[in-house]
Amino acid sequence: YNNICPEKLEAGFMQSYNKGRRSYLRGEVTKKRSLIDSKNAAIKNLQTEKSRKEGELRGLTFAVAATNQVSPEAKEKRDDLEREISNINYRERDLSNEIGTLNSEIGKMEAEITALGE
């Protein structure tokens, strides 16, 4: 609101404005919470994928240790798995940071909703 309403009309305007603003903010909070849920689900999927790749890496390491030989294919596979795990870790951190930002935004919106009153 830019404080351009005539003084005689401002009280009525502000009451409706605040009601609309609260409604808008509640909708945005709901959207952001839904987005957080989606990001948490993505993190869970990444963790499952990472566990699978870590298991594959352990199996490869065990096979190499058992034969005491590292073939070029095994080395390449190990490097690929380590790189993929690193990328997953990066994506997990990125999603976690995004969730933190969303939670911060929700906190600010909820504070504004409270300040607007009922």
Disulfide bonds with the S-S distance in Angstrom:
none
